[in-house]
Amino acid sequence: MKLKFVLASFLLAIGCSVSAQTVIKFSHVVAADTPKGKASEFFAKKAAELTKGKVKVEVYANSALYKDKEEMEALQIGSVQMLAPSLAKFGPLGVKEFEAFDFPFMFDDTAELHAITQGPVGANMLAKLEPKGIKGLAYWDNGFKSFSANTPLKNVADYKGKKFRIQSSKVLEEQIRSIGGIAQVMAFSEVYQALQTGVVDGTENPISNFYTQKMHEVQKHLSLTNHGYLGYAVIVNKKFWDGLPADVRGQLEQAMKESTVFANKIAQEENDASLAGVKKSGKTIVYEPSKEERFALKKAMAPVHIKMADRVGKDTLQEFYKATGFDPSKL
């Protein structure tokens, strides 16, 4: 009897331990070997370590659970607990202020970018998600975007009439129109085939996305314009997050803090390595615009800041301009 009691107690303890473990499904749409993919895995490891196994983070890359358009709804209803969507994804939720990140040439370097994402402006923007049932935890960099196509992109005239894949963003649509191109909204997972079959002529991406998705195999030219920024907000279902024990929530916040440092560091490293990979492949001609060519592109896109100001809110734009020093009126 004593042995049975001890065995029963042991099994009960195991059962309690298992049932006490919190599982976080972390879904994202890019490859596991991208900066976001690696940062997600880093967070999973740190979460397990800091919570001493109380939390298990299951990472699902490459749209394994949900496509681009489905993942936000899945988070809101609780089918997944955590996402890291691109910042343009919040516009359709009615939080259009995030589309300020899509404005062309808003940031000249990461220092200007982090003045927003790591400062009060970025924190206030994340707080706007809470009425939607979403808690914003951090911003993760991917990198600055460059244009690609099957013909050279040196002058503004080279963009005219070409179909460029973009994320769903009215600001990005206007950006493409400003240089005479045709914007085509498309899920990220569909871009390679669309480029391969000629459904679109080109796209805009950080180099790490361009390389890991093998777009260099179906694009002959890449112009290092650094005209825009692609980053992510790591978000969780607010009800789930608020329901966690305070100590566990604090441990996860620390894990996210460390993961954000890792994410932003590796984003630059991965983009540098991917650019080297593109060049080494010999399949894509990489062009670095001159100072004059880049300024001409910047000037051509400047009207976007005026036309789309009301969409994101003039106050939001002024906060960005104040933090970054950008002034489109002087172009």
KAZICOR-V764807 format. One record per residue. RES is the residue in one small letter. OMEGA is omega in whole degrees, -180 to 180 (999 if undefined). Layout:
RES;OMEGA + RES;OMEGA
This chain:
m;-178 + k;179 + l;179 + k;-179 + f;179 + v;180 + l;180 + a;180 + s;179 + f;179 + l;178 + l;179 + a;178 + i;-180 + g;179 + c;-179 + s;-179 + v;-177 + s;-178 + a;-179 + q;178 + t;179 + v;176 + i;173 + k;-177 + f;-176 + s;172 + h;-167 + v;-178 + v;-176 + a;-179 + a;-177 + d;173 + t;176 + p;180 + k;179 + g;-180 + k;179 + a;178 + s;178 + e;177 + f;179 + f;180 + a;179 + k;-179 + k;179 + a;179 + a;-178 + e;-175 + l;178 + t;-179 + k;175 + g;180 + k;-180 + v;174 + k;179 + v;177 + e;-177 + v;179 + y;-178 + a;171 + n;179 + s;-178 + a;180 + l;-174 + y;173 + k;-179 + d;-172 + k;-174 + e;-167 + e;-179 + m;177 + e;179 + a;178 + l;-176 + q;179 + i;175 + g;178 + s;168 + v;-177 + q;-174 + m;176 + l;171 + a;-177 + p;173 + s;-172 + l;179 + a;-176 + k;-177 + f;177 + g;179 + p;177 + l;-178 + g;178 + v;-171 + k;-180 + e;-178 + f;179 + e;174 + a;177 + f;-179 + d;-177 + f;-175 + p;176 + f;178 + m;-176 + f;177 + d;-179 + d;-177 + t;178 + a;178 + e;179 + l;-176 + h;173 + a;177 + i;-171 + t;-180 + q;-179 + g;-176 + p;180 + v;179 + g;-180 + a;179 + n;179 + m;178 + l;180 + a;180 + k;-180 + l;-172 + e;176 + p;178 + k;-179 + g;-175 + i;175 + k;178 + g;-176 + l;-175 + a;171 + y;174 + w;177 + d;161 + n;176 + g;178 + f;-172 + k;174 + s;-180 + f;174 + s;178 + a;178 + n;173 + t;-177 + p;177 + l;-178 + k;-179 + n;-180 + v;-179 + a;-178 + d;-178 + y;-173 + k;176 + g;-179 + k;178 + k;-179 + f;175 + r;176 + i;168 + q;177 + s;-179 + s;179 + k;178 + v;179 + l;176 + e;180 + e;178 + q;-180 + i;178 + r;-176 + s;179 + i;175 + g;179 + g;179 + i;-178 + a;178 + q;179 + v;-175 + m;176 + a;-177 + f;-177 + s;-177 + e;-170 + v;-177 + y;-178 + q;180 + a;177 + l;-178 + q;-176 + t;178 + g;175 + v;171 + v;-178 + d;-175 + g;-178 + t;174 + e;-177 + n;162 + p;-174 + i;-179 + s;176 + n;-179 + f;-176 + y;-176 + t;176 + q;176 + k;178 + m;178 + h;178 + e;-176 + v;176 + q;-174 + k;-175 + h;177 + l;-180 + s;-175 + l;-175 + t;-177 + n;-173 + h;-176 + g;-176 + y;171 + l;178 + g;-175 + y;169 + a;175 + v;-173 + i;177 + v;172 + n;-173 + k;-180 + k;178 + f;-177 + w;-179 + d;-179 + g;179 + l;173 + p;-175 + a;-178 + d;179 + v;179 + r;178 + g;178 + q;178 + l;176 + e;177 + q;177 + a;179 + m;179 + k;180 + e;-180 + s;180 + t;175 + v;179 + f;-177 + a;-176 + n;177 + k;-176 + i;179 + a;180 + q;-180 + e;-178 + e;178 + n;177 + d;-180 + a;180 + s;177 + l;177 + a;179 + g;178 + v;-179 + k;-178 + k;-178 + s;-179 + g;-177 + k;-178 + t;176 + i;-178 + v;-178 + y;176 + e;-178 + p;175 + s;178 + k;-179 + e;180 + e;180 + r;178 + f;179 + a;177 + l;178 + k;180 + k;180 + a;-178 + m;-177 + a;180 + p;177 + v;-178 + h;-180 + i;-177 + k;-174 + m;-177 + a;-178 + d;-178 + r;-178 + v;-179 + g;-178 + k;179 + d;178 + t;180 + l;-180 + q;177 + e;177 + f;-178 + y;-179 + k;-177 + a;-175 + t;-178 + g;-179 + f;178 + d;-177 + p;-178 + s;-178 + k;180 + l;999
